[in-house]
Amino acid sequence: MKYQYVEVVYLGEEGTVFGVQCSPKITVQQLLDDCGVSYQGLEIGIHQRLVSLSDTVKDGDRVELYSPLQVDPKQKRRRLVEHRKRYKKHMGRDGEGGP
């Protein structure tokens, strides 16, 4: 039987990457179940393209599990800008403090 090599990547807090030998024509769900990887509530992609659990994995694929964003990047940027504005107003234009 011919096997294929697939890489599984989870970029959570600790970040995990491991290689797997699997049989041809295996689905994403079968691969993750066989590896014992919990994928509930996560988005799954292959080479940065979202896929479904029923998609077939090919030799050399990089199966990626994406955890949901904790903060929307746009919201984070807005908060940072607002914080900087308040800080500058508090410190004065020259950063020496006082109005």
WOTA-V258399 format. One line per field, one symbol per residue. ss: DSSP state (A for helix, B for strand, O for the rest). A space follows every 50 residues. Layout:
BEGIN
ss->???
END
This chain:
BEGIN
ss->OOBBBBBBBBOOOOOBBBBBBBBOOOBAAAAAAAAOOOOOOOBBBBOOBB OOOOOBOOOOOBBBBBOOOOOOAAAAAAAAAAAAAAAAAAAOOOOOOOO
END
